[in-house]
Amino acid sequence: KDDDLGIHTVGAGQSYSFRFRVNIIGSTLFFCGASWQGGQLVFDIYRADRDNPDRCFKYCRWEARDSAIVGFKE
């Protein structure tokens, strides 16, 4: 949506990180697609209107679990 960060393969127990700044009009958006044996999903990993500044002022953390993608507050 805003920037294409390319395809990254992240295995169990591994992590992936990137840095960005929220644009001046507050419409910054990043999405992520995940697939695994038996499933797949696409979701908004960062949406300025939802995550800034209440959840992700300096750091956002997401974790993929068997049943869901879970976001953690700073």
mmCIF file of the N, C-alpha and C atoms, coordinates in Angstrom:
data_MODEL
# 
_entry.id   MODEL 
# 
loop_
_atom_site.group_PDB 
_atom_site.id 
_atom_site.type_symbol 
_atom_site.label_atom_id 
_atom_site.label_alt_id 
_atom_site.label_comp_id 
_atom_site.label_asym_id 
_atom_site.label_entity_id 
_atom_site.label_seq_id 
_atom_site.pdbx_PDB_ins_code 
_atom_site.Cartn_x 
_atom_site.Cartn_y 
_atom_site.Cartn_z 
_atom_site.occupancy 
_atom_site.B_iso_or_equiv 
_atom_site.pdbx_formal_charge 
_atom_site.auth_seq_id 
_atom_site.auth_comp_id 
_atom_site.auth_asym_id 
_atom_site.auth_atom_id 
_atom_site.pdbx_PDB_model_num 
ATOM 1   N N  . LYS A 1 1  ? 0.841  -1.102  0.000  1.00 0.00 ? 1  LYS A N  1 
ATOM 2   C CA . LYS A 1 1  ? 0.000  0.000   0.000  1.00 0.00 ? 1  LYS A CA 1 
ATOM 3   C C  . LYS A 1 1  ? 0.921  1.207   0.000  1.00 0.00 ? 1  LYS A C  1 
ATOM 4   N N  . ASP A 1 2  ? 1.650  1.555   1.030  1.00 0.00 ? 2  ASP A N  1 
ATOM 5   C CA . ASP A 1 2  ? 2.572  2.693   0.935  1.00 0.00 ? 2  ASP A CA 1 
ATOM 6   C C  . ASP A 1 2  ? 3.911  2.297   0.302  1.00 0.00 ? 2  ASP A C  1 
ATOM 7   N N  . ASP A 1 3  ? 4.548  1.264   0.804  1.00 0.00 ? 3  ASP A N  1 
ATOM 8   C CA . ASP A 1 3  ? 5.847  0.798   0.307  1.00 0.00 ? 3  ASP A CA 1 
ATOM 9   C C  . ASP A 1 3  ? 5.807  -0.713  0.176  1.00 0.00 ? 3  ASP A C  1 
ATOM 10  N N  . ASP A 1 4  ? 6.502  -1.229  -0.829 1.00 0.00 ? 4  ASP A N  1 
ATOM 11  C CA . ASP A 1 4  ? 6.612  -2.673  -0.996 1.00 0.00 ? 4  ASP A CA 1 
ATOM 12  C C  . ASP A 1 4  ? 7.948  -3.104  -0.407 1.00 0.00 ? 4  ASP A C  1 
ATOM 13  N N  . LEU A 1 5  ? 7.916  -3.835  0.677  1.00 0.00 ? 5  LEU A N  1 
ATOM 14  C CA . LEU A 1 5  ? 9.139  -4.285  1.344  1.00 0.00 ? 5  LEU A CA 1 
ATOM 15  C C  . LEU A 1 5  ? 9.628  -5.623  0.810  1.00 0.00 ? 5  LEU A C  1 
ATOM 16  N N  . GLY A 1 6  ? 8.953  -6.157  -0.189 1.00 0.00 ? 6  GLY A N  1 
ATOM 17  C CA . GLY A 1 6  ? 9.366  -7.407  -0.805 1.00 0.00 ? 6  GLY A CA 1 
ATOM 18  C C  . GLY A 1 6  ? 8.888  -8.626  -0.039 1.00 0.00 ? 6  GLY A C  1 
ATOM 19  N N  . ILE A 1 7  ? 9.307  -9.774  -0.510 1.00 0.00 ? 7  ILE A N  1 
ATOM 20  C CA . ILE A 1 7  ? 8.923  -11.043 0.108  1.00 0.00 ? 7  ILE A CA 1 
ATOM 21  C C  . ILE A 1 7  ? 10.015 -11.466 1.082  1.00 0.00 ? 7  ILE A C  1 
ATOM 22  N N  . HIS A 1 8  ? 9.609  -11.853 2.268  1.00 0.00 ? 8  HIS A N  1 
ATOM 23  C CA . HIS A 1 8  ? 10.538 -12.316 3.301  1.00 0.00 ? 8  HIS A CA 1 
ATOM 24  C C  . HIS A 1 8  ? 9.995  -13.614 3.876  1.00 0.00 ? 8  HIS A C  1 
ATOM 25  N N  . THR A 1 9  ? 10.826 -14.616 3.934  1.00 0.00 ? 9  THR A N  1 
ATOM 26  C CA . THR A 1 9  ? 10.439 -15.883 4.536  1.00 0.00 ? 9  THR A CA 1 
ATOM 27  C C  . THR A 1 9  ? 10.915 -15.878 5.984  1.00 0.00 ? 9  THR A C  1 
ATOM 28  N N  . VAL A 1 10 ? 9.971  -16.010 6.893  1.00 0.00 ? 10 VAL A N  1 
ATOM 29  C CA . VAL A 1 10 ? 10.272 -15.983 8.327  1.00 0.00 ? 10 VAL A CA 1 
ATOM 30  C C  . VAL A 1 10 ? 9.811  -17.310 8.916  1.00 0.00 ? 10 VAL A C  1 
ATOM 31  N N  . GLY A 1 11 ? 10.741 -18.078 9.384  1.00 0.00 ? 11 GLY A N  1 
ATOM 32  C CA . GLY A 1 11 ? 10.426 -19.386 9.934  1.00 0.00 ? 11 GLY A CA 1 
ATOM 33  C C  . GLY A 1 11 ? 10.005 -19.321 11.390 1.00 0.00 ? 11 GLY A C  1 
ATOM 34  N N  . ALA A 1 12 ? 9.565  -20.453 11.905 1.00 0.00 ? 12 ALA A N  1 
ATOM 35  C CA . ALA A 1 12 ? 9.159  -20.544 13.311 1.00 0.00 ? 12 ALA A CA 1 
ATOM 36  C C  . ALA A 1 12 ? 10.314 -20.114 14.205 1.00 0.00 ? 12 ALA A C  1 
ATOM 37  N N  . GLY A 1 13 ? 10.022 -19.246 15.163 1.00 0.00 ? 13 GLY A N  1 
ATOM 38  C CA . GLY A 1 13 ? 11.017 -18.768 16.106 1.00 0.00 ? 13 GLY A CA 1 
ATOM 39  C C  . GLY A 1 13 ? 11.891 -17.642 15.577 1.00 0.00 ? 13 GLY A C  1 
ATOM 40  N N  . GLN A 1 14 ? 11.688 -17.225 14.324 1.00 0.00 ? 14 GLN A N  1 
ATOM 41  C CA . GLN A 1 14 ? 12.462 -16.136 13.737 1.00 0.00 ? 14 GLN A CA 1 
ATOM 42  C C  . GLN A 1 14 ? 11.658 -14.847 13.772 1.00 0.00 ? 14 GLN A C  1 
ATOM 43  N N  . SER A 1 15 ? 12.322 -13.736 13.458 1.00 0.00 ? 15 SER A N  1 
ATOM 44  C CA . SER A 1 15 ? 11.619 -12.451 13.431 1.00 0.00 ? 15 SER A CA 1 
ATOM 45  C C  . SER A 1 15 ? 12.043 -11.655 12.203 1.00 0.00 ? 15 SER A C  1 
ATOM 46  N N  . TYR A 1 16 ? 11.255 -10.647 11.889 1.00 0.00 ? 16 TYR A N  1 
ATOM 47  C CA . TYR A 1 16 ? 11.530 -9.720  10.796 1.00 0.00 ? 16 TYR A CA 1 
ATOM 48  C C  . TYR A 1 16 ? 11.181 -8.333  11.305 1.00 0.00 ? 16 TYR A C  1 
ATOM 49  N N  . SER A 1 17 ? 12.004 -7.351  11.002 1.00 0.00 ? 17 SER A N  1 
ATOM 50  C CA . SER A 1 17 ? 11.705 -5.996  11.466 1.00 0.00 ? 17 SER A CA 1 
ATOM 51  C C  . SER A 1 17 ? 12.004 -4.989  10.365 1.00 0.00 ? 17 SER A C  1 
ATOM 52  N N  . PHE A 1 18 ? 11.374 -3.826  10.469 1.00 0.00 ? 18 PHE A N  1 
ATOM 53  C CA . PHE A 1 18 ? 11.633 -2.716  9.564  1.00 0.00 ? 18 PHE A CA 1 
ATOM 54  C C  . PHE A 1 18 ? 11.288 -1.426  10.281 1.00 0.00 ? 18 PHE A C  1 
ATOM 55  N N  . ARG A 1 19 ? 11.821 -0.323  9.786  1.00 0.00 ? 19 ARG A N  1 
ATOM 56  C CA . ARG A 1 19 ? 11.573 0.999   10.378 1.00 0.00 ? 19 ARG A CA 1 
ATOM 57  C C  . ARG A 1 19 ? 10.861 1.872   9.363  1.00 0.00 ? 19 ARG A C  1 
ATOM 58  N N  . PHE A 1 20 ? 10.055 2.790   9.876  1.00 0.00 ? 20 PHE A N  1 
ATOM 59  C CA . PHE A 1 20 ? 9.357  3.731   9.006  1.00 0.00 ? 20 PHE A CA 1 
ATOM 60  C C  . PHE A 1 20 ? 8.913  4.924   9.824  1.00 0.00 ? 20 PHE A C  1 
ATOM 61  N N  . ARG A 1 21 ? 8.469  5.937   9.146  1.00 0.00 ? 21 ARG A N  1 
ATOM 62  C CA . ARG A 1 21 ? 7.878  7.113   9.788  1.00 0.00 ? 21 ARG A CA 1 
ATOM 63  C C  . ARG A 1 21 ? 6.461  7.281   9.269  1.00 0.00 ? 21 ARG A C  1 
ATOM 64  N N  . VAL A 1 22 ? 5.584  7.708   10.144 1.00 0.00 ? 22 VAL A N  1 
ATOM 65  C CA . VAL A 1 22 ? 4.201  7.977   9.748  1.00 0.00 ? 22 VAL A CA 1 
ATOM 66  C C  . VAL A 1 22 ? 4.200  9.231   8.881  1.00 0.00 ? 22 VAL A C  1 
ATOM 67  N N  . ASN A 1 23 ? 3.469  9.189   7.770  1.00 0.00 ? 23 ASN A N  1 
ATOM 68  C CA . ASN A 1 23 ? 3.441  10.358  6.897  1.00 0.00 ? 23 ASN A CA 1 
ATOM 69  C C  . ASN A 1 23 ? 2.672  11.506  7.550  1.00 0.00 ? 23 ASN A C  1 
ATOM 70  N N  . ILE A 1 24 ? 2.849  12.676  7.008  1.00 0.00 ? 24 ILE A N  1 
ATOM 71  C CA . ILE A 1 24 ? 2.313  13.899  7.624  1.00 0.00 ? 24 ILE A CA 1 
ATOM 72  C C  . ILE A 1 24 ? 0.790  13.924  7.710  1.00 0.00 ? 24 ILE A C  1 
ATOM 73  N N  . ILE A 1 25 ? 0.117  13.222  6.805  1.00 0.00 ? 25 ILE A N  1 
ATOM 74  C CA . ILE A 1 25 ? -1.353 13.230  6.851  1.00 0.00 ? 25 ILE A CA 1 
ATOM 75  C C  . ILE A 1 25 ? -1.915 12.048  7.644  1.00 0.00 ? 25 ILE A C  1 
ATOM 76  N N  . GLY A 1 26 ? -1.027 11.221  8.193  1.00 0.00 ? 26 GLY A N  1 
ATOM 77  C CA . GLY A 1 26 ? -1.469 10.134  9.069  1.00 0.00 ? 26 GLY A CA 1 
ATOM 78  C C  . GLY A 1 26 ? -2.174 8.994   8.367  1.00 0.00 ? 26 GLY A C  1 
ATOM 79  N N  . SER A 1 27 ? -1.812 8.741   7.112  1.00 0.00 ? 27 SER A N  1 
ATOM 80  C CA . SER A 1 27 ? -2.468 7.655   6.378  1.00 0.00 ? 27 SER A CA 1 
ATOM 81  C C  . SER A 1 27 ? -1.533 6.468   6.119  1.00 0.00 ? 27 SER A C  1 
ATOM 82  N N  . THR A 1 28 ? -0.423 6.399   6.831  1.00 0.00 ? 28 THR A N  1 
ATOM 83  C CA . THR A 1 28 ? 0.554  5.328   6.622  1.00 0.00 ? 28 THR A CA 1 
ATOM 84  C C  . THR A 1 28 ? -0.096 3.965   6.833  1.00 0.00 ? 28 THR A C  1 
ATOM 85  N N  . LEU A 1 29 ? 0.207  3.037   5.918  1.00 0.00 ? 29 LEU A N  1 
ATOM 86  C CA . LEU A 1 29 ? -0.394 1.713   5.952  1.00 0.00 ? 29 LEU A CA 1 
ATOM 87  C C  . LEU A 1 29 ? 0.613  0.686   5.448  1.00 0.00 ? 29 LEU A C  1 
ATOM 88  N N  . PHE A 1 30 ? 0.796  -0.384  6.199  1.00 0.00 ? 30 PHE A N  1 
ATOM 89  C CA . PHE A 1 30 ? 1.590  -1.530  5.769  1.00 0.00 ? 30 PHE A CA 1 
ATOM 90  C C  . PHE A 1 30 ? 0.739  -2.774  5.969  1.00 0.00 ? 30 PHE A C  1 
ATOM 91  N N  . PHE A 1 31 ? 0.816  -3.684  5.015  1.00 0.00 ? 31 PHE A N  1 
ATOM 92  C CA . PHE A 1 31 ? 0.091  -4.936  5.187  1.00 0.00 ? 31 PHE A CA 1 
ATOM 93  C C  . PHE A 1 31 ? 1.055  -6.100  5.052  1.00 0.00 ? 31 PHE A C  1 
ATOM 94  N N  . CYS A 1 32 ? 0.631  -7.246  5.522  1.00 0.00 ? 32 CYS A N  1 
ATOM 95  C CA . CYS A 1 32 ? 1.470  -8.436  5.530  1.00 0.00 ? 32 CYS A CA 1 
ATOM 96  C C  . CYS A 1 32 ? 0.627  -9.633  5.116  1.00 0.00 ? 32 CYS A C  1 
ATOM 97  N N  . GLY A 1 33 ? 1.209  -10.496 4.338  1.00 0.00 ? 33 GLY A N  1 
ATOM 98  C CA . GLY A 1 33 ? 0.562  -11.753 3.995  1.00 0.00 ? 33 GLY A CA 1 
ATOM 99  C C  . GLY A 1 33 ? 1.348  -12.886 4.625  1.00 0.00 ? 33 GLY A C  1 
ATOM 100 N N  . ALA A 1 34 ? 0.668  -13.858 5.122  1.00 0.00 ? 34 ALA A N  1 
ATOM 101 C CA . ALA A 1 34 ? 1.318  -15.012 5.741  1.00 0.00 ? 34 ALA A CA 1 
ATOM 102 C C  . ALA A 1 34 ? 0.674  -16.283 5.208  1.00 0.00 ? 34 ALA A C  1 
ATOM 103 N N  . SER A 1 35 ? 1.488  -17.278 4.985  1.00 0.00 ? 35 SER A N  1 
ATOM 104 C CA . SER A 1 35 ? 0.943  -18.571 4.569  1.00 0.00 ? 35 SER A CA 1 
ATOM 105 C C  . SER A 1 35 ? 1.720  -19.679 5.265  1.00 0.00 ? 35 SER A C  1 
ATOM 106 N N  . TRP A 1 36 ? 1.044  -20.753 5.498  1.00 0.00 ? 36 TRP A N  1 
ATOM 107 C CA . TRP A 1 36 ? 1.618  -21.915 6.155  1.00 0.00 ? 36 TRP A CA 1 
ATOM 108 C C  . TRP A 1 36 ? 0.849  -23.117 5.668  1.00 0.00 ? 36 TRP A C  1 
ATOM 109 N N  . GLN A 1 37 ? 1.335  -24.285 5.976  1.00 0.00 ? 37 GLN A N  1 
ATOM 110 C CA . GLN A 1 37 ? 0.646  -25.489 5.537  1.00 0.00 ? 37 GLN A CA 1 
ATOM 111 C C  . GLN A 1 37 ? -0.767 -25.490 6.100  1.00 0.00 ? 37 GLN A C  1 
ATOM 112 N N  . GLY A 1 38 ? -1.741 -25.436 5.235  1.00 0.00 ? 38 GLY A N  1 
ATOM 113 C CA . GLY A 1 38 ? -3.133 -25.474 5.659  1.00 0.00 ? 38 GLY A CA 1 
ATOM 114 C C  . GLY A 1 38 ? -3.797 -24.123 5.819  1.00 0.00 ? 38 GLY A C  1 
ATOM 115 N N  . GLY A 1 39 ? -3.103 -23.027 5.538  1.00 0.00 ? 39 GLY A N  1 
ATOM 116 C CA . GLY A 1 39 ? -3.765 -21.732 5.696  1.00 0.00 ? 39 GLY A CA 1 
ATOM 117 C C  . GLY A 1 39 ? -2.975 -20.564 5.144  1.00 0.00 ? 39 GLY A C  1 
ATOM 118 N N  . GLN A 1 40 ? -3.664 -19.440 5.058  1.00 0.00 ? 40 GLN A N  1 
ATOM 119 C CA . GLN A 1 40 ? -3.036 -18.189 4.647  1.00 0.00 ? 40 GLN A CA 1 
ATOM 120 C C  . GLN A 1 40 ? -3.918 -17.028 5.067  1.00 0.00 ? 40 GLN A C  1 
ATOM 121 N N  . LEU A 1 41 ? -3.314 -15.840 5.182  1.00 0.00 ? 41 LEU A N  1 
ATOM 122 C CA . LEU A 1 41 ? -4.090 -14.643 5.492  1.00 0.00 ? 41 LEU A CA 1 
ATOM 123 C C  . LEU A 1 41 ? -3.314 -13.405 5.090  1.00 0.00 ? 41 LEU A C  1 
ATOM 124 N N  . VAL A 1 42 ? -4.030 -12.311 4.922  1.00 0.00 ? 42 VAL A N  1 
ATOM 125 C CA . VAL A 1 42 ? -3.454 -10.997 4.659  1.00 0.00 ? 42 VAL A CA 1 
ATOM 126 C C  . VAL A 1 42 ? -4.073 -10.053 5.669  1.00 0.00 ? 42 VAL A C  1 
ATOM 127 N N  . PHE A 1 43 ? -3.268 -9.196  6.285  1.00 0.00 ? 43 PHE A N  1 
ATOM 128 C CA . PHE A 1 43 ? -3.807 -8.281  7.281  1.00 0.00 ? 43 PHE A CA 1 
ATOM 129 C C  . PHE A 1 43 ? -2.989 -7.002  7.299  1.00 0.00 ? 43 PHE A C  1 
ATOM 130 N N  . ASP A 1 44 ? -3.576 -5.938  7.821  1.00 0.00 ? 44 ASP A N  1 
ATOM 131 C CA . ASP A 1 44 ? -2.882 -4.660  7.975  1.00 0.00 ? 44 ASP A CA 1 
ATOM 132 C C  . ASP A 1 44 ? -1.997 -4.744  9.208  1.00 0.00 ? 44 ASP A C  1 
ATOM 133 N N  . ILE A 1 45 ? -0.690 -4.747  8.998  1.00 0.00 ? 45 ILE A N  1 
ATOM 134 C CA . ILE A 1 45 ? 0.243  -4.859  10.119 1.00 0.00 ? 45 ILE A CA 1 
ATOM 135 C C  . ILE A 1 45 ? 0.429  -3.521  10.816 1.00 0.00 ? 45 ILE A C  1 
ATOM 136 N N  . TYR A 1 46 ? 0.287  -2.430  10.058 1.00 0.00 ? 46 TYR A N  1 
ATOM 137 C CA . TYR A 1 46 ? 0.322  -1.096  10.656 1.00 0.00 ? 46 TYR A CA 1 
ATOM 138 C C  . TYR A 1 46 ? -0.639 -0.205  9.892  1.00 0.00 ? 46 TYR A C  1 
ATOM 139 N N  . ARG A 1 47 ? -1.526 0.421   10.618 1.00 0.00 ? 47 ARG A N  1 
ATOM 140 C CA . ARG A 1 47 ? -2.479 1.383   10.058 1.00 0.00 ? 47 ARG A CA 1 
ATOM 141 C C  . ARG A 1 47 ? -2.477 2.583   10.988 1.00 0.00 ? 47 ARG A C  1 
ATOM 142 N N  . ALA A 1 48 ? -2.024 3.733   10.496 1.00 0.00 ? 48 ALA A N  1 
ATOM 143 C CA . ALA A 1 48 ? -1.829 4.914   11.342 1.00 0.00 ? 48 ALA A CA 1 
ATOM 144 C C  . ALA A 1 48 ? -3.081 5.284   12.125 1.00 0.00 ? 48 ALA A C  1 
ATOM 145 N N  . ASP A 1 49 ? -4.250 5.209   11.494 1.00 0.00 ? 49 ASP A N  1 
ATOM 146 C CA . ASP A 1 49 ? -5.474 5.611   12.200 1.00 0.00 ? 49 ASP A CA 1 
ATOM 147 C C  . ASP A 1 49 ? -5.822 4.667   13.349 1.00 0.00 ? 49 ASP A C  1 
ATOM 148 N N  . ARG A 1 50 ? -5.281 3.457   13.344 1.00 0.00 ? 50 ARG A N  1 
ATOM 149 C CA . ARG A 1 50 ? -5.542 2.482   14.403 1.00 0.00 ? 50 ARG A CA 1 
ATOM 150 C C  . ARG A 1 50 ? -4.393 2.402   15.411 1.00 0.00 ? 50 ARG A C  1 
ATOM 151 N N  . ASP A 1 51 ? -3.165 2.475   14.938 1.00 0.00 ? 51 ASP A N  1 
ATOM 152 C CA . ASP A 1 51 ? -2.005 2.137   15.763 1.00 0.00 ? 51 ASP A CA 1 
ATOM 153 C C  . ASP A 1 51 ? -1.205 3.314   16.304 1.00 0.00 ? 51 ASP A C  1 
ATOM 154 N N  . ASN A 1 52 ? -1.375 4.489   15.781 1.00 0.00 ? 52 ASN A N  1 
ATOM 155 C CA . ASN A 1 52 ? -0.552 5.638   16.184 1.00 0.00 ? 52 ASN A CA 1 
ATOM 156 C C  . ASN A 1 52 ? -1.392 6.643   16.945 1.00 0.00 ? 52 ASN A C  1 
ATOM 157 N N  . PRO A 1 53 ? -1.033 7.093   18.106 1.00 0.00 ? 53 PRO A N  1 
ATOM 158 C CA . PRO A 1 53 ? 0.115  6.677   18.912 1.00 0.00 ? 53 PRO A CA 1 
ATOM 159 C C  . PRO A 1 53 ? -0.256 5.685   19.998 1.00 0.00 ? 53 PRO A C  1 
ATOM 160 N N  . ASP A 1 54 ? -1.507 5.278   20.079 1.00 0.00 ? 54 ASP A N  1 
ATOM 161 C CA . ASP A 1 54 ? -1.967 4.471   21.212 1.00 0.00 ? 54 ASP A CA 1 
ATOM 162 C C  . ASP A 1 54 ? -1.283 3.114   21.344 1.00 0.00 ? 54 ASP A C  1 
ATOM 163 N N  . ARG A 1 55 ? -1.021 2.446   20.237 1.00 0.00 ? 55 ARG A N  1 
ATOM 164 C CA . ARG A 1 55 ? -0.454 1.108   20.325 1.00 0.00 ? 55 ARG A CA 1 
ATOM 165 C C  . ARG A 1 55 ? 1.015  1.055   19.928 1.00 0.00 ? 55 ARG A C  1 
ATOM 166 N N  . CYS A 1 56 ? 1.391  1.824   18.955 1.00 0.00 ? 56 CYS A N  1 
ATOM 167 C CA . CYS A 1 56 ? 2.742  1.706   18.386 1.00 0.00 ? 56 CYS A CA 1 
ATOM 168 C C  . CYS A 1 56 ? 3.421  3.057   18.282 1.00 0.00 ? 56 CYS A C  1 
ATOM 169 N N  . PHE A 1 57 ? 3.673  3.711   19.389 1.00 0.00 ? 57 PHE A N  1 
ATOM 170 C CA . PHE A 1 57 ? 4.312  5.023   19.303 1.00 0.00 ? 57 PHE A CA 1 
ATOM 171 C C  . PHE A 1 57 ? 5.744  4.911   18.788 1.00 0.00 ? 57 PHE A C  1 
ATOM 172 N N  . LYS A 1 58 ? 6.523  3.975   19.330 1.00 0.00 ? 58 LYS A N  1 
ATOM 173 C CA . LYS A 1 58 ? 7.903  3.786   18.869 1.00 0.00 ? 58 LYS A CA 1 
ATOM 174 C C  . LYS A 1 58 ? 8.173  2.374   18.370 1.00 0.00 ? 58 LYS A C  1 
ATOM 175 N N  . TYR A 1 59 ? 7.364  1.407   18.791 1.00 0.00 ? 59 TYR A N  1 
ATOM 176 C CA . TYR A 1 59 ? 7.675  0.012   18.519 1.00 0.00 ? 59 TYR A CA 1 
ATOM 177 C C  . TYR A 1 59 ? 6.378  -0.772  18.381 1.00 0.00 ? 59 TYR A C  1 
ATOM 178 N N  . CYS A 1 60 ? 6.269  -1.559  17.318 1.00 0.00 ? 60 CYS A N  1 
ATOM 179 C CA . CYS A 1 60 ? 5.103  -2.436  17.117 1.00 0.00 ? 60 CYS A CA 1 
ATOM 180 C C  . CYS A 1 60 ? 5.578  -3.881  17.150 1.00 0.00 ? 60 CYS A C  1 
ATOM 181 N N  . ARG A 1 61 ? 4.834  -4.720  17.813 1.00 0.00 ? 61 ARG A N  1 
ATOM 182 C CA . ARG A 1 61 ? 5.200  -6.133  17.850 1.00 0.00 ? 61 ARG A CA 1 
ATOM 183 C C  . ARG A 1 61 ? 3.976  -6.975  17.527 1.00 0.00 ? 61 ARG A C  1 
ATOM 184 N N  . TRP A 1 62 ? 4.155  -7.875  16.579 1.00 0.00 ? 62 TRP A N  1 
ATOM 185 C CA . TRP A 1 62 ? 3.120  -8.823  16.193 1.00 0.00 ? 62 TRP A CA 1 
ATOM 186 C C  . TRP A 1 62 ? 3.685  -10.225 16.346 1.00 0.00 ? 62 TRP A C  1 
ATOM 187 N N  . GLU A 1 63 ? 2.824  -11.161 16.649 1.00 0.00 ? 63 GLU A N  1 
ATOM 188 C CA . GLU A 1 63 ? 3.254  -12.551 16.766 1.00 0.00 ? 63 GLU A CA 1 
ATOM 189 C C  . GLU A 1 63 ? 2.249  -13.435 16.041 1.00 0.00 ? 63 GLU A C  1 
ATOM 190 N N  . ALA A 1 64 ? 2.769  -14.338 15.216 1.00 0.00 ? 64 ALA A N  1 
ATOM 191 C CA . ALA A 1 64 ? 1.905  -15.296 14.523 1.00 0.00 ? 64 ALA A CA 1 
ATOM 192 C C  . ALA A 1 64 ? 1.736  -16.518 15.414 1.00 0.00 ? 64 ALA A C  1 
ATOM 193 N N  . ARG A 1 65 ? 0.503  -16.824 15.704 1.00 0.00 ? 65 ARG A N  1 
ATOM 194 C CA . ARG A 1 65 ? 0.181  -18.017 16.495 1.00 0.00 ? 65 ARG A CA 1 
ATOM 195 C C  . ARG A 1 65 ? -0.652 -18.954 15.637 1.00 0.00 ? 65 ARG A C  1 
ATOM 196 N N  . ASP A 1 66 ? -0.893 -20.144 16.131 1.00 0.00 ? 66 ASP A N  1 
ATOM 197 C CA . ASP A 1 66 ? -1.662 -21.114 15.349 1.00 0.00 ? 66 ASP A CA 1 
ATOM 198 C C  . ASP A 1 66 ? -3.049 -20.607 14.982 1.00 0.00 ? 66 ASP A C  1 
ATOM 199 N N  . SER A 1 67 ? -3.666 -19.849 15.874 1.00 0.00 ? 67 SER A N  1 
ATOM 200 C CA . SER A 1 67 ? -5.055 -19.453 15.666 1.00 0.00 ? 67 SER A CA 1 
ATOM 201 C C  . SER A 1 67 ? -5.239 -18.002 15.239 1.00 0.00 ? 67 SER A C  1 
ATOM 202 N N  . ALA A 1 68 ? -4.178 -17.169 15.304 1.00 0.00 ? 68 ALA A N  1 
ATOM 203 C CA . ALA A 1 68 ? -4.372 -15.746 15.014 1.00 0.00 ? 68 ALA A CA 1 
ATOM 204 C C  . ALA A 1 68 ? -3.039 -15.016 14.913 1.00 0.00 ? 68 ALA A C  1 
ATOM 205 N N  . ILE A 1 69 ? -3.099 -13.802 14.367 1.00 0.00 ? 69 ILE A N  1 
ATOM 206 C CA . ILE A 1 69 ? -1.989 -12.863 14.429 1.00 0.00 ? 69 ILE A CA 1 
ATOM 207 C C  . ILE A 1 69 ? -2.312 -11.929 15.588 1.00 0.00 ? 69 ILE A C  1 
ATOM 208 N N  . VAL A 1 70 ? -1.410 -11.821 16.546 1.00 0.00 ? 70 VAL A N  1 
ATOM 209 C CA . VAL A 1 70 ? -1.669 -11.065 17.767 1.00 0.00 ? 70 VAL A CA 1 
ATOM 210 C C  . VAL A 1 70 ? -0.753 -9.846  17.808 1.00 0.00 ? 70 VAL A C  1 
ATOM 211 N N  . GLY A 1 71 ? -1.331 -8.664  18.080 1.00 0.00 ? 71 GLY A N  1 
ATOM 212 C CA . GLY A 1 71 ? -0.556 -7.438  18.224 1.00 0.00 ? 71 GLY A CA 1 
ATOM 213 C C  . GLY A 1 71 ? -0.392 -7.098  19.693 1.00 0.00 ? 71 GLY A C  1 
ATOM 214 N N  . PHE A 1 72 ? 0.775  -6.594  20.052 1.00 0.00 ? 72 PHE A N  1 
ATOM 215 C CA . PHE A 1 72 ? 1.066  -6.234  21.433 1.00 0.00 ? 72 PHE A CA 1 
ATOM 216 C C  . PHE A 1 72 ? 1.246  -4.736  21.557 1.00 0.00 ? 72 PHE A C  1 
ATOM 217 N N  . LYS A 1 73 ? 0.737  -4.175  22.616 1.00 0.00 ? 73 LYS A N  1 
ATOM 218 C CA . LYS A 1 73 ? 0.905  -2.757  22.898 1.00 0.00 ? 73 LYS A CA 1 
ATOM 219 C C  . LYS A 1 73 ? 2.295  -2.525  23.468 1.00 0.00 ? 73 LYS A C  1 
ATOM 220 N N  . GLU A 1 74 ? 2.873  -1.338  23.212 1.00 0.00 ? 74 GLU A N  1 
ATOM 221 C CA . GLU A 1 74 ? 4.203  -0.998  23.725 1.00 0.00 ? 74 GLU A CA 1 
ATOM 222 C C  . GLU A 1 74 ? 4.284  -1.176  25.215 1.00 0.00 ? 74 GLU A C  1 
# 
